[in-house]
Each structure stands twice: as structure tokens, then as C-alpha cells.
Amino acid sequence: MRKAIVLLAAMAAATLLLLGGCSRQEKIVKTQGHVFGTTVEISVYGESEARANELGAQVLKEFDRLHHKYHAWQPSMLTSLNDAIARGEPFQADEEMVSLLQSAAELSARSDYLFNPTIGHLIRLWGFQKNDITAQGPSPAEIKRWVDADPRLSDLRYQGTLVSSVNPAVMIDLGGYAKGYALDRAAAILRGANVKAALVNVGGNVIAIGQPGARPWQVGIRDPRGEGAIATVSLHDNEAVGTSGDYERYFMKDGKRHPHIVDPRTGQTIDLVASVTIVISGGRDVGLRSDGNSKPLFITGAEGWEAMAKRLGLNEVMMVDAQRNILMTPAMRARMDTGSAPR
């Protein structure tokens, strides 16, 4: 899914060059692709064009691998796991998948299961497990069936890399988690190549490596109800920013917006929040945390986001509700560039 952060599109290259104080030799070379159903961009600073393009190609190759491994509805290792769970059979996964599922389970438990990648049946019921989204109208009985089944990642059992589930209603959809993991994999590839600086954007989830000259990377946060950026933040080395929004994958029905984020407690889509943006700093999984942690805040909405942010240890958060009211933590406001923070 495409989310809410844009690299100040038309001015991205020129602005970053100016803000970074680059010399003619130390320029930014961009490689673009389309993976995970969205546009991805790898910006490499301070390398020759040939080397930057080579590194960008390596990252795109890794993204393609992850896309085909964790796709939620086209044949993949993940759909094979889901099929085995539905049959009540164990599935032979691998260490990477098990690690990803177990880390997702930890976040799910910390969020009081508001982050719940096992509600694939509900996501499919609403029509979001396909490329072309059309208006859906699941019956209350259909929704109740899958809500009452109460699938959770804690239903999974592991014997090494052999995975099974005690609940056949589990259908795993990592659309709100795997892109963050992809960012961390991209960072590992680029750091392993000793790049001076790079910025990787996966459909609006962004991770920063190093610094492009004298100033940090500048990233614009998309206005969920207008054109361009609603604010700008600086990203330093090993920081990531992620947004959950209601404006890319959604449909309108009877005047109500139905975005792809579903409340696992009710089985209903969320129409009270336009976007939630968080900034994550430090650690080996900043990309992963920037992706998964925004979802529980989106679901709790304006009434409960602050308590959930504290529960998850999130200091830098900005929420835009459906009426375009802007709420943010003091730490997030402090990070905003002078003059760019919403009033």
C-alpha cells in the first residue's frame, strides 16, 4: 500500500542537493521501481552514477524477493502458510519468516492486539486483498463470524521453523509490516556497501542512512486532504518515518470513506483518522518499527492515540483526523522544520 510521505516530489533532487551542500562530484543518484504495489525509490549520495545504479538494482532485487515471498493473495510462501493453517496442517517455513512473525507477535501483544496481521479474512471480506479496490458491503453476520473467531499471532506454534496454528481462522497479511522490514534489508545492503548516505522510500515509508553533506535528509509528510506536504521533518542516520493514511487504498460508499485499515475488535474500517505519522530512531529495526507501530495509533484515533503512543514507547507522533485537525507530541513538534509545522 502506498502511504503518506513524499520526498517533496518536484524539488526533491535540487532541494536535497542544496540542503546537503553537495559538490558536483557528490550528487544524489536515484533508482526507482514498482514493488509491493507501490513506487519505491533509492537515493544514493556521494557515489558514481554507475555504482549508485548498481546498488539501487541490488536493493530492488531484494525488494522483489520479499514481494514474492510475503504477498498476501498471489501465490507466495505466505499464502502457502495460510493455506496450511486453513487445512489444520503444519507448514515448513524458514528462519526469516519465523523471525518476522515472532517480532510481529511481540508488537501485536504490546498494542493490545490492535496491530493484528492475522485478520486477513476481514481484509479480504472488505475487498482490500486485490489490486483494484471496489466498493464492498460485507453483511454484519459475515463480519461477526471473523471477529468472533478472534485470530491472533499468539495462536501460532513453532517447532523450529515448522509453523502451525491452534486457530484455523488465522490468515496472515503482512501488508502493514513487511515494507518496514524491506527498509531494514535495504539499509543493510547499502551499509554493507559503505555508502556515504542514502535515503530509501517504499511507498511513503522512509529510512535514512548517513547525511548528504552539511544537513540531514529532508522529508515531506503528505497532506492527507490536499496537495503537497503538510510538514517537513529532518531525518538523521538510522532514523525512519512511517505513515498510515486513509487516502490511497480506500473506497467510498454512501458518503462514507472506507480505508484499508480494519479494527480487529469490530471488523469495521476506520473513518475518523486521515493519517498517523511516526518517527523512529536507533536500533537495527527502525524500518520495521516505523511501519507496524503506526497502525494501533490509527485505530485508537484521536481519543486514545496518546495513551497508545506511551504504551508503545513512541515519542514523535503526528495525527491528522478526518476533519484535518492536527495533533502531535511535543517531540514531534520540536522536530518539525521552522515554519513548516502546522499551526
VEXSE-736692 format. One record per residue: residue number from 0; residue in three letters; x, y, z of N, C-alpha, C in turn. Coordinates in pm, whole numbers, always signed. Atoms other than C-alpha are relative to their C-alpha. Example, Ala and Ser with C-alpha at 12.3 -4.5 7.8 and 13.67 -1.06 7.14 Angstrom:
% residues 2
> pos/code/nX/nY/nZ/caX/caY/caZ/cX/cY/cZ
> 0/ALA/+89/-119/+0/+1230/-450/+780/+90/+120/+0
> 1/SER/-82/-119/-6/+1367/-106/+714/-77/+109/+73
% end
This chain:
% residues 343
> pos/code/nX/nY/nZ/caX/caY/caZ/cX/cY/cZ
> 0/MET/+83/-118/+0/+0/+0/+0/+87/+124/+0
> 1/ARG/-72/-127/-1/+118/+349/-67/-49/+79/+117
> 2/LYS/+38/-77/-115/+127/+572/+233/+34/+144/-21
> 3/ALA/+16/-143/+8/+175/+933/+317/+122/+85/-13
> 4/ILE/-116/-86/-2/+531/+1051/+291/+56/+16/-139
> 5/VAL/-52/-27/+132/+666/+1216/-19/+128/+80/+12
> 6/LEU/-129/-69/-5/+1013/+1343/-95/-9/+135/-71
> 7/LEU/+16/-133/+57/+890/+1691/-188/+18/-5/-151
> 8/ALA/-12/+51/+136/+846/+1547/-534/+77/+85/-99
> 9/ALA/-62/-72/+112/+925/+1812/-796/+134/+58/+36
> 10/MET/-124/-66/-40/+1200/+1975/-593/+95/-94/+71
> 11/ALA/-77/+91/-84/+1340/+1659/-436/+149/+4/-30
> 12/ALA/-142/+8/+31/+1668/+1632/-622/+72/+131/+27
> 13/ALA/-67/-129/-16/+1751/+2001/-629/+5/+41/+146
> 14/THR/+4/-41/-139/+1642/+2063/-272/+99/-78/+83
> 15/LEU/-92/+81/-78/+1837/+1773/-132/+144/+36/-31
> 16/LEU/-136/-39/+34/+2145/+1876/-321/+38/+131/+70
> 17/LEU/-29/-128/-64/+2121/+2231/-188/+13/-15/+150
> 18/LEU/-3/+14/-145/+2041/+2130/+167/+119/-82/+44
> 19/GLY/-113/+84/-36/+2314/+1870/+164/+134/+68/-22
> 20/GLY/-125/-69/+27/+2574/+2118/+44/+94/-83/-86
> 21/CYS/-79/+94/+79/+2690/+1871/-221/+93/+73/-95
> 22/SER/-85/-47/+109/+2980/+1927/-453/-51/-63/-129
> 23/ARG/+44/+55/+128/+2945/+1849/-821/+23/-150/-4
> 24/GLN/-30/+142/+1/+3107/+1511/-761/-92/-79/+94
> 25/GLU/+81/+70/-100/+2892/+1427/-459/-148/+34/-23
> 26/LYS/+139/-25/+35/+2549/+1418/-613/-87/-115/+49
> 27/ILE/+97/+104/-36/+2235/+1216/-546/-48/-66/-128
> 28/VAL/+46/+80/+112/+2153/+939/-789/-118/-83/+45
> 29/LYS/+124/+68/-39/+1801/+795/-779/-27/-119/-90
> 30/THR/+47/+118/+72/+1683/+449/-877/-144/-25/+42
> 31/GLN/+141/+20/-31/+1309/+388/-900/-48/-134/-51
> 32/GLY/+63/+124/+42/+1094/+80/-927/-141/-6/+53
> 33/HIS/+137/+20/-47/+749/-56/-857/-8/-139/+61
> 34/VAL/+7/+125/-74/+727/-325/-589/-97/+20/+115
> 35/PHE/+98/-6/-110/+478/-408/-310/-124/+80/-40
> 36/GLY/+115/-75/+46/+212/-246/-526/+15/+149/+11
> 37/THR/-22/-143/-16/+372/+95/-489/+133/+39/-62
> 38/THR/-126/-51/+52/+656/+314/-612/+106/-1/+108
> 39/VAL/-112/-2/-93/+993/+269/-444/+113/+82/-63
> 40/GLU/-109/-84/+49/+1294/+499/-471/+119/-13/+92
> 41/ILE/-126/+8/-74/+1656/+455/-364/+86/+118/-43
> 42/SER/-82/-118/+27/+1855/+781/-342/+136/-22/+65
> 43/VAL/-137/+24/-49/+2232/+731/-308/+83/+125/-21
> 44/TYR/-80/-123/+2/+2464/+1021/-226/+149/-31/+2
> 45/GLY/-146/+5/-9/+2835/+1060/-294/+65/-116/-73
> 46/GLU/-56/+109/+78/+2882/+766/-532/-7/+34/-148
> 47/SER/+11/-18/+145/+2943/+748/-905/-137/-47/-45
> 48/GLU/+133/+39/+50/+2631/+712/-1114/-8/-150/-24
> 49/ALA/+0/+144/+28/+2730/+361/-1217/-14/-81/+128
> 50/ARG/+7/+75/-126/+2787/+244/-861/-134/+20/+69
> 51/ALA/+130/-27/-62/+2472/+413/-732/-109/-81/-67
> 52/ASN/+100/+79/+73/+2267/+245/-1004/+12/-148/+32
> 53/GLU/-22/+141/-34/+2426/-90/-923/-58/-32/+138
> 54/LEU/+53/+21/-135/+2339/-53/-554/-153/+8/+1
> 55/GLY/+145/-9/+10/+1988/+59/-640/-60/-128/-56
> 56/ALA/+48/+124/+60/+1946/-251/-855/+4/-115/+102
> 57/GLN/-8/+103/-103/+2061/-472/-566/-116/+12/+99
> 58/VAL/+111/-21/-94/+1803/-317/-336/-132/-40/-65
> 59/LEU/+123/+36/+69/+1527/-355/-595/-14/-151/-14
> 60/LYS/+2/+146/+9/+1621/-721/-640/-45/-60/+133
> 61/GLU/+41/+47/-132/+1585/-773/-265/-147/+29/+26
> 62/PHE/+142/-34/-15/+1251/-593/-265/-87/-97/-78
> 63/ASP/+77/+93/+82/+1130/-818/-545/-9/-137/+67
> 64/ARG/+0/+128/-73/+1230/-1125/-343/-103/+2/+113
> 65/LEU/+92/-10/-114/+1037/-1005/-38/-144/+13/-48
> 66/HIS/+135/-15/+56/+738/-903/-251/-60/-135/-35
> 67/HIS/+52/+129/+41/+703/-1253/-392/-7/-100/+116
> 68/LYS/+3/+92/-114/+770/-1424/-60/-118/+29/+93
> 69/TYR/+100/-37/-100/+519/-1230/+151/-127/+60/-60
> 70/HIS/+123/-52/+61/+245/-1142/-98/-121/-65/+68
> 71/ALA/+112/+47/-81/-91/-1174/+77/-105/-77/-79
> 72/TRP/+105/+72/+73/-306/-1303/-209/+48/-66/-129
> 73/GLN/-58/+75/+111/-87/-1404/-502/+88/-110/+57
> 74/PRO/-74/+115/-54/+93/-1740/-465/+136/+41/+55
> 75/SER/-123/-38/-70/+376/-1697/-215/+22/-96/+115
> 76/MET/-22/+80/-120/+531/-1858/+89/-107/+33/+105
> 77/LEU/+101/-40/-99/+284/-1657/+298/-136/-62/-32
> 78/THR/+129/+62/+32/-23/-1781/+108/+5/-151/+22
> 79/SER/-14/+144/-28/+112/-2136/+138/-16/-27/+149
> 80/LEU/+18/+13/-144/+134/-2088/+514/-148/+13/+36
> 81/ASN/+142/-20/-31/-222/-1954/+525/-85/-119/-45
> 82/ASP/+74/+117/+48/-349/-2246/+317/+18/-118/+95
> 83/ALA/-26/+110/-94/-182/-2493/+555/-76/+21/+130
> 84/ILE/+74/-29/-123/-336/-2319/+857/-148/-31/-17
> 85/ALA/+142/+27/+26/-681/-2338/+699/-30/-149/-4
> 86/ARG/+18/+145/+4/-631/-2713/+646/+30/-66/+133
> 87/GLY/-38/+57/-128/-511/-2758/+1003/+130/-77/-4
> 88/GLU/-127/+69/+19/-167/-2867/+886/+117/+90/+36
> 89/PRO/-121/-81/-22/+184/-2753/+987/+62/+40/-132
> 90/PHE/-65/-51/+121/+392/-2556/+739/+148/+18/+27
> 91/GLN/-144/-17/-13/+766/-2567/+684/+41/+137/-53
> 92/ALA/-41/-135/+36/+872/-2202/+685/+153/+6/-3
> 93/ASP/-144/-13/-14/+1227/-2065/+716/+28/+98/+113
> 94/GLU/-37/-82/-116/+1417/-1867/+978/-43/+145/-18
> 95/GLU/+39/-138/+23/+1345/-1532/+815/-148/+20/+27
> 96/MET/+144/-14/-21/+969/-1585/+810/-36/-14/+148
> 97/VAL/+30/+21/-142/+961/-1719/+1166/+40/+122/+82
> 98/SER/-46/-118/-73/+1164/-1423/+1293/-95/+117/-22
> 99/LEU/+91/-110/+31/+932/-1179/+1115/-134/-19/+71
> 100/LEU/+127/+28/-67/+619/-1346/+1253/+11/+19/+151
> 101/GLN/-16/-12/-145/+757/-1357/+1606/+18/+145/+43
> 102/SER/-13/-142/-34/+857/-991/+1603/-134/+71/-14
> 103/ALA/+134/-56/+16/+511/-902/+1471/-90/-38/+118
> 104/ALA/+80/+44/-116/+358/-1106/+1755/+31/+82/+124
> 105/GLU/-38/-83/-115/+553/-902/+2011/-68/+136/-8
> 106/LEU/+66/-128/+16/+422/-575/+1869/-151/-14/+18
> 107/SER/+143/+22/-13/+72/-718/+1848/-41/-6/+147
> 108/ALA/+32/+10/-142/+74/-807/+2218/+16/+134/+71
> 109/ARG/-21/-130/-65/+216/-466/+2320/-110/+98/-35
> 110/SER/+105/-93/+44/-59/-291/+2123/-139/-46/+42
> 111/ASP/+129/+57/-42/-334/-491/+2296/-73/-58/-121
> 112/TYR/+47/+70/+119/-377/-673/+1963/-74/+90/-99
> 113/LEU/+54/-88/+104/-484/-364/+1771/+81/-14/-128
> 114/PHE/-79/+42/+115/-193/-439/+1541/-17/-151/-10
> 115/ASN/+34/+142/+10/-316/-775/+1419/+7/-47/-145
> 116/PRO/-15/+43/+139/-179/-917/+1093/-73/-130/-34
> 117/THR/+67/+126/+28/-394/-1232/+1127/-144/+17/-46
> 118/ILE/+140/-22/+39/-724/-1069/+1021/-14/+7/-152
> 119/GLY/+6/+2/+145/-669/-1148/+655/-140/-28/-55
> 120/HIS/+135/+29/+46/-1022/-1287/+626/-85/+127/-1
> 121/LEU/+74/-127/-4/-1166/-948/+729/+49/+94/-109
> 122/ILE/-55/-87/+104/-931/-760/+496/-49/-45/-137
> 123/ARG/+52/+53/+126/-1036/-988/+211/-149/+27/-14
> 124/LEU/+144/-24/+2/-1403/-952/+305/-32/+142/-44
> 125/TRP/+21/-140/+36/-1374/-575/+268/+51/+32/-142
> 126/GLY/-43/-18/+138/-1214/-620/-75/+136/+62/-18
> 127/PHE/-130/-65/+10/-863/-495/+2/+112/-96/-42
> 128/GLN/-103/+93/+46/-678/-812/-99/-12/-20/-152
> 129/LYS/-3/+2/+145/-678/-724/-467/+54/+133/-47
> 130/ASN/-62/-122/+51/-521/-463/-690/-102/+111/-25
> 131/ASP/+102/-99/+32/-841/-289/-799/-108/-3/+108
> 132/ILE/+94/-5/-112/-1048/-181/-499/-134/+55/-48
> 133/THR/+134/-45/+31/-1422/-153/-546/-82/+2/+129
> 134/ALA/+84/-11/-120/-1699/-67/-300/-54/-136/+40
> 135/GLN/+47/+126/-56/-1787/-359/-77/-103/+28/+109
> 136/GLY/+97/-15/-107/-2068/-416/+169/-18/-130/+75
> 137/PRO/+14/+125/-74/-2000/-713/+396/-119/+5/+95
> 138/SER/+113/+5/-91/-2300/-824/+595/+50/-4/+144
> 139/PRO/-39/+8/-142/-2291/-788/+975/+31/-143/+43
> 140/ALA/-25/+139/-38/-2308/-1166/+1002/+137/-47/-47
> 141/GLU/-132/+38/+51/-2001/-1212/+782/+111/+61/+84
> 142/ILE/-100/-67/-83/-1806/-956/+983/+8/-65/+137
> 143/LYS/+4/+59/-134/-1917/-1107/+1314/+68/-137/+3
> 144/ARG/-62/+132/+5/-1802/-1451/+1204/+149/+7/+24
> 145/TRP/-145/-6/-9/-1441/-1346/+1168/+47/+76/+124
> 146/VAL/-35/-66/-126/-1440/-1109/+1466/-9/-98/+115
> 147/ASP/+18/+97/-108/-1575/-1383/+1692/+106/-109/-2
> 148/ALA/-105/+102/+10/-1309/-1623/+1562/+127/+45/+73
> 149/ASP/-108/-59/-80/-1055/-1387/+1731/+139/-54/-35
> 150/PRO/-134/+47/+36/-742/-1482/+1533/+108/+94/+52
> 151/ARG/-113/-78/-49/-410/-1370/+1677/+130/-72/-36
> 152/LEU/-129/+63/+25/-42/-1429/+1611/+42/-91/+115
> 153/SER/-29/+89/-114/-27/-1586/+1958/-62/-138/-20
> 154/ASP/+54/+132/+31/-229/-1873/+1804/+101/-89/-71
> 155/LEU/-101/+79/+72/+82/-1981/+1613/+87/-78/+97
> 156/ARG/-90/+85/-76/+302/-2260/+1741/+121/-33/-88
> 157/TYR/-124/+20/+75/+664/-2322/+1641/+76/-121/+52
> 158/GLN/-97/+105/-28/+882/-2630/+1629/+117/+25/-95
> 159/GLY/-104/-47/+91/+1198/-2478/+1493/-64/+93/-102
> 160/THR/+62/-80/+106/+1081/-2341/+1158/-130/-62/-50
> 161/LEU/+129/+60/+34/+773/-2565/+1144/-109/+79/+73
> 162/VAL/+101/-90/-55/+470/-2340/+1195/-138/-63/-11
> 163/SER/+138/+45/+2/+117/-2441/+1291/-84/+99/+79
> 164/SER/+90/-90/-71/-188/-2269/+1438/-108/-80/+72
> 165/VAL/+109/+62/-74/-438/-2366/+1704/-134/+61/-39
> 166/ASN/+121/-68/+44/-690/-2136/+1534/-2/+2/-152
> 167/PRO/+3/+4/+147/-785/-2214/+1171/-47/+130/-63
> 168/ALA/+45/-129/+54/-927/-1860/+1134/+115/+95/-27
> 169/VAL/-116/-85/+25/-575/-1715/+1123/+27/+7/-150
> 170/MET/-47/-25/+138/-500/-1564/+782/+92/+121/+6
> 171/ILE/-100/-103/-23/-180/-1360/+790/+14/+89/-122
> 172/ASP/-22/-102/+103/-149/-1039/+590/+103/+97/+57
> 173/LEU/-109/-82/-52/+183/-859/+642/+14/+132/-76
> 174/GLY/-6/-125/+75/+94/-557/+428/+37/+120/+84
> 175/GLY/-34/-110/-88/+138/-331/+729/+128/-22/+80
> 176/TYR/-120/+33/-76/+470/-479/+837/+119/-32/-90
> 177/ALA/-110/+48/+83/+675/-628/+554/+75/+113/-69
> 178/LYS/-70/-112/+65/+753/-292/+390/+105/+60/+94
> 179/GLY/-97/-47/-97/+923/-182/+710/+120/-92/+7
> 180/TYR/-110/+97/+3/+1128/-500/+706/+84/+20/-126
> 181/ALA/-73/-25/+125/+1218/-425/+343/+94/+120/+15
> 182/LEU/-88/-116/-24/+1355/-86/+454/+126/-42/+74
> 183/ASP/-117/+44/-77/+1582/-255/+706/+94/-85/-86
> 184/ARG/-84/+79/+89/+1703/-501/+444/+75/+92/-97
> 185/ALA/-67/-95/+89/+1777/-213/+207/+114/+70/+71
> 186/ALA/-105/-67/-77/+1971/-34/+479/+120/-91/+21
> 187/ALA/-110/+95/-21/+2176/-348/+547/+84/-14/-127
> 188/ILE/-71/+10/+128/+2267/-377/+177/+86/+124/-23
> 189/LEU/-72/-125/+28/+2367/-11/+148/+111/+25/+101
> 190/ARG/-107/-15/-100/+2559/-1/+475/+114/-99/-27
> 191/GLY/-101/+99/+32/+2737/-320/+372/+89/+44/-115
> 192/ALA/-78/-54/+113/+2850/-135/+59/+72/+130/+37
> 193/ASN/-70/-118/-53/+2980/+154/+275/-38/+129/-73
> 194/VAL/+41/-125/+63/+2773/+424/+107/+13/+115/+100
> 195/LYS/-9/-118/-87/+2822/+776/+243/-136/+35/+58
> 196/ALA/+135/-34/-45/+2449/+844/+261/-100/-53/-102
> 197/ALA/+106/+46/+90/+2124/+713/+118/-134/+21/+68
> 198/LEU/+138/-11/-48/+1750/+751/+153/-83/-98/-81
> 199/VAL/+82/+101/+68/+1510/+467/+74/-146/+26/+34
> 200/ASN/+142/-31/-15/+1141/+534/+19/-81/-114/-60
> 201/VAL/+88/+109/+45/+899/+241/-2/-144/+47/+17
> 202/GLY/+138/-42/-2/+562/+390/-87/-34/+92/+115
> 203/GLY/+27/-94/-107/+598/+653/+184/+62/-37/+133
> 204/ASN/-82/+34/-117/+792/+460/+449/+145/+26/-39
> 205/VAL/-132/-51/+38/+1139/+615/+452/+103/-30/+108
> 206/ILE/-110/+21/-93/+1471/+522/+611/+122/+79/-49
> 207/ALA/-116/-82/+32/+1782/+742/+625/+129/-70/+41
> 208/ILE/-134/+52/-27/+2145/+633/+607/+98/+115/-20
> 209/GLY/-97/-107/+11/+2418/+885/+678/-65/+136/-21
> 210/GLN/+47/-136/+21/+2385/+1250/+581/+56/+53/-131
> 211/PRO/-47/-46/+131/+2404/+1410/+234/+66/+138/+6
> 212/GLY/-70/-128/-9/+2656/+1683/+310/-17/+64/+136
> 213/ALA/+0/-76/-125/+2614/+1954/+571/-130/-11/+78
> 214/ARG/+129/+7/-67/+2247/+1897/+651/-63/-137/-16
> 215/PRO/+65/+131/+10/+2032/+1591/+717/-99/-5/-115
> 216/TRP/+102/+19/+102/+1782/+1448/+475/-128/+74/+40
> 217/GLN/+127/-69/-23/+1460/+1648/+439/-113/-81/-64
> 218/VAL/+110/+84/+46/+1136/+1452/+407/-132/+71/+24
> 219/GLY/+131/-62/-13/+791/+1591/+342/-107/-100/+39
> 220/ILE/+113/+84/-42/+482/+1448/+513/-122/+45/-78
> 221/ARG/+109/-34/+91/+192/+1437/+272/-123/+52/+74
> 222/ASP/+128/-49/-48/-120/+1638/+335/-107/-101/-42
> 223/PRO/+96/+104/+36/-393/+1370/+353/-127/+53/-67
> 224/ARG/+120/-57/+60/-661/+1610/+231/+33/+113/-98
> 225/GLY/-38/-104/+94/-468/+1829/-11/+121/-41/-80
> 226/GLU/-117/+25/+82/-175/+1857/-246/+127/+32/+78
> 227/GLY/-130/-32/-57/+189/+1852/-144/+17/-49/+143
> 228/ALA/-37/+41/-135/+338/+1826/+204/-65/+89/+104
> 229/ILE/+60/-74/-111/+169/+1928/+527/+107/+47/+98
> 230/ALA/-112/-35/-88/+504/+1945/+709/+127/-64/-53
> 231/THR/-130/+54/+38/+873/+1869/+671/+77/-40/+124
> 232/VAL/-83/+42/-112/+1098/+1671/+902/+140/-32/-51
> 233/SER/-138/+39/+29/+1473/+1618/+910/+22/-142/+49
> 234/LEU/-33/+137/-39/+1591/+1258/+915/+151/-15/+7
> 235/HIS/-142/+25/-21/+1931/+1165/+1056/+30/-148/-24
> 236/ASP/-43/+137/+24/+2131/+847/+1019/-76/-97/+90
> 237/ASN/+72/+106/-69/+1938/+534/+1119/-128/+50/+66
> 238/GLU/+134/-40/-40/+1605/+708/+1152/-96/-36/-113
> 239/ALA/+102/+35/+99/+1284/+608/+978/-130/+68/+36
> 240/VAL/+130/-63/-20/+947/+767/+931/-103/-83/-77
> 241/GLY/+106/+78/+63/+624/+585/+856/-135/+64/+23
> 242/THR/+134/-58/-10/+266/+689/+794/-105/-103/-40
> 243/SER/+121/+71/+41/-68/+511/+789/-103/+104/-38
> 244/GLY/+96/-98/+47/-327/+700/+586/-124/-64/-60
> 245/ASP/+127/+51/+49/-682/+667/+457/-27/+40/-145
> 246/TYR/+24/-66/+129/-631/+815/+110/+57/-72/-121
> 247/GLU/-53/+72/+116/-457/+556/-110/-85/-124/-29
> 248/ARG/+80/+122/+17/-631/+221/-60/-129/+17/+79
> 249/TYR/+129/-22/-65/-993/+301/+15/-110/+0/-106
> 250/PHE/+113/-23/+90/-1339/+321/-135/-105/+82/+74
> 251/MET/+109/-79/-56/-1638/+546/-81/-132/-74/-23
> 252/LYS/+132/+62/+13/-1985/+408/-13/-98/+76/+89
> 253/ASP/+104/-74/-73/-2297/+602/+90/+59/+120/+74
> 254/GLY/-60/-119/-58/-2081/+906/+156/+103/-26/+109
> 255/LYS/-96/+34/-105/-1850/+720/+397/+127/-57/-62
> 256/ARG/-130/+49/+47/-1480/+658/+342/+34/-129/+74
> 257/HIS/-40/+129/-57/-1364/+300/+397/+146/-27/-38
> 258/PRO/-140/+28/+29/-982/+280/+416/+35/-145/+32
> 259/HIS/-41/+140/-11/-787/-45/+418/+32/-44/+142
> 260/ILE/-33/+37/-138/-715/-35/+792/-128/-39/+73
> 261/VAL/+119/+58/-62/-964/-254/+980/+25/-18/+150
> 262/ASP/-7/+18/-145/-1029/-251/+1356/-30/-146/+31
> 263/PRO/+25/+143/-26/-987/-616/+1466/-105/-24/+107
> 264/ARG/+100/+17/-105/-1222/-557/+1760/-141/+2/-55
> 265/THR/+134/-16/+55/-1519/-465/+1542/-15/-53/-142
> 266/GLY/+4/+40/+139/-1426/-574/+1192/-36/+112/-94
> 267/GLN/+39/-115/+81/-1509/-225/+1069/+123/+79/-44
> 268/THR/-105/-91/+44/-1295/+15/+868/-3/+127/+86
> 269/ILE/-15/-118/-84/-1172/+334/+1037/-22/+126/-84
> 270/ASP/+26/-121/+78/-1314/+669/+917/+18/+127/+81
> 271/LEU/-18/-117/-86/-1214/+904/+1200/+138/+62/-11
> 272/VAL/-139/-45/+8/-844/+943/+1116/+41/+6/-147
> 273/ALA/-50/-13/+136/-683/+1069/+794/+142/-56/-12
> 274/SER/-136/+53/+5/-320/+987/+876/+65/+4/+137
> 275/VAL/-85/+2/-118/-76/+899/+1151/+144/-16/-48
> 276/THR/-141/+5/+37/+297/+967/+1111/+84/-13/+125
> 277/ILE/-91/+18/-112/+569/+846/+1345/+144/+3/-50
> 278/VAL/-144/+3/+29/+948/+888/+1353/+65/-92/+102
> 279/ILE/-68/+99/-83/+1163/+606/+1489/+150/+21/-13
> 280/SER/-145/-22/+0/+1529/+645/+1587/+72/-114/+70
> 281/GLY/-91/+93/-65/+1802/+391/+1663/-44/-145/-4
> 282/GLY/+27/+144/+2/+1830/+14/+1663/+16/-59/-138
> 283/ARG/-21/+69/+127/+1860/-247/+1390/-130/-20/-78
> 284/ASP/+129/+25/+66/+1489/-249/+1302/-85/+126/-5
> 285/VAL/+77/-125/+1/+1388/+118/+1270/-106/-2/-111
> 286/GLY/+98/+8/+108/+1216/+45/+939/-121/-82/+41
> 287/LEU/+107/+88/-44/+1014/-240/+1083/-90/+70/+101
> 288/ARG/+79/-67/-104/+907/-35/+1384/-76/+120/-56
> 289/SER/+70/-115/+57/+818/+267/+1171/-125/-43/-75
> 290/ASP/+114/+50/+76/+577/+52/+970/-110/-51/+94
> 291/GLY/+102/+64/-83/+399/-155/+1234/-61/+87/+107
> 292/ASN/+47/-76/-117/+370/+97/+1517/-104/+106/-32
> 293/SER/+98/-104/+32/+156/+347/+1327/-143/-53/-2
> 294/LYS/+136/+55/+14/-139/+110/+1288/-83/+6/+127
> 295/PRO/+82/-9/-122/-251/+87/+1653/-44/+143/+31
> 296/LEU/+37/-140/-24/-247/+468/+1677/-113/+41/-92
> 297/PHE/+106/-31/+96/-462/+494/+1365/-133/-56/+50
> 298/ILE/+123/+65/-44/-715/+252/+1513/-56/+64/+127
> 299/THR/+50/-62/-124/-734/+415/+1858/-56/+138/-27
> 300/GLY/+54/-129/+38/-790/+753/+1692/+35/+110/+98
> 301/ALA/-32/-120/-78/-790/+1098/+1850/-23/-18/+148
> 302/GLU/+31/+18/-142/-934/+974/+2179/+107/-79/+75
> 303/GLY/-91/+90/-72/-669/+715/+2255/+142/-7/-51
> 304/TRP/-131/+14/+63/-360/+778/+2045/+114/+32/+96
> 305/GLU/-109/-37/-90/-156/+944/+2320/+33/-114/+97
> 306/ALA/-23/+112/-92/-203/+655/+2563/+67/-116/-72
> 307/MET/-61/+108/+76/-118/+404/+2292/+144/+34/-37
> 308/ALA/-138/-41/+31/+191/+604/+2191/+91/-24/+120
> 309/LYS/-79/+24/-121/+314/+592/+2551/+21/-149/+22
> 310/ARG/-9/+144/-19/+240/+222/+2570/+105/-62/-93
> 311/LEU/-94/+53/+99/+447/+160/+2257/+136/+69/+4
> 312/GLY/-128/-70/-10/+726/+397/+2360/+29/+92/-116
> 313/LEU/-16/-89/+114/+666/+637/+2072/-2/+144/+46
> 314/ASN/-11/-139/-43/+781/+994/+2129/-39/+101/-108
> 315/GLU/+21/-95/+110/+742/+1153/+1785/-116/-48/-87
> 316/VAL/+124/+44/+65/+387/+1122/+1656/-78/+122/-47
> 317/MET/+92/-102/+47/+160/+1338/+1441/-124/-69/-57
> 318/MET/+126/+53/+50/-208/+1261/+1378/-80/+111/-67
> 319/VAL/+95/-88/+67/-441/+1429/+1129/-133/-73/-1
> 320/ASP/+128/+69/-3/-804/+1344/+1196/-79/+28/-127
> 321/ALA/+78/-8/+123/-1080/+1321/+936/-45/+142/-31
> 322/GLN/+35/-141/+21/-1162/+1692/+986/+122/+87/-22
> 323/ARG/-129/-65/+23/-795/+1780/+926/+53/+77/+122
> 324/ASN/-61/-50/-122/-730/+1873/+1288/+132/-72/+20
> 325/ILE/-134/+56/-13/-362/+1818/+1362/+40/-8/+147
> 326/LEU/-44/+26/-137/-242/+1664/+1687/+140/-57/-6
> 327/MET/-134/+57/+0/+118/+1590/+1776/+63/+8/+138
> 328/THR/-75/-2/-124/+354/+1514/+2059/+96/+119/-1
> 329/PRO/-99/-109/-5/+591/+1789/+2181/+128/-35/-74
> 330/ALA/-123/+41/+68/+886/+1587/+2049/-14/+7/-151
> 331/MET/+21/-8/+145/+733/+1572/+1702/-2/+146/-44
> 332/ARG/+3/-142/+35/+663/+1945/+1700/+141/+58/+0
> 333/ALA/-137/-50/-7/+1023/+2011/+1801/+82/-43/-121
> 334/ARG/-74/+50/+115/+1146/+1803/+1509/-36/+72/-129
> 335/MET/+44/-66/+122/+946/+1997/+1251/+94/+115/-37
> 336/ASP/-81/-111/+46/+1147/+2237/+1040/-71/+133/+31
> 337/THR/+56/-132/-31/+1096/+2604/+1135/-87/+49/-114
> 338/GLY/+92/-53/+100/+795/+2742/+955/-80/-106/-71
> 339/SER/+73/+104/+72/+677/+2403/+832/-101/-69/+88
> 340/ALA/+93/+70/-89/+495/+2279/+1140/-137/+61/-9
> 341/PRO/+136/-52/+6/+116/+2309/+1115/-33/+77/+127
> 342/ARG/+40/-79/-115/-37/+2567/+1344/-137/-46/+51
% end
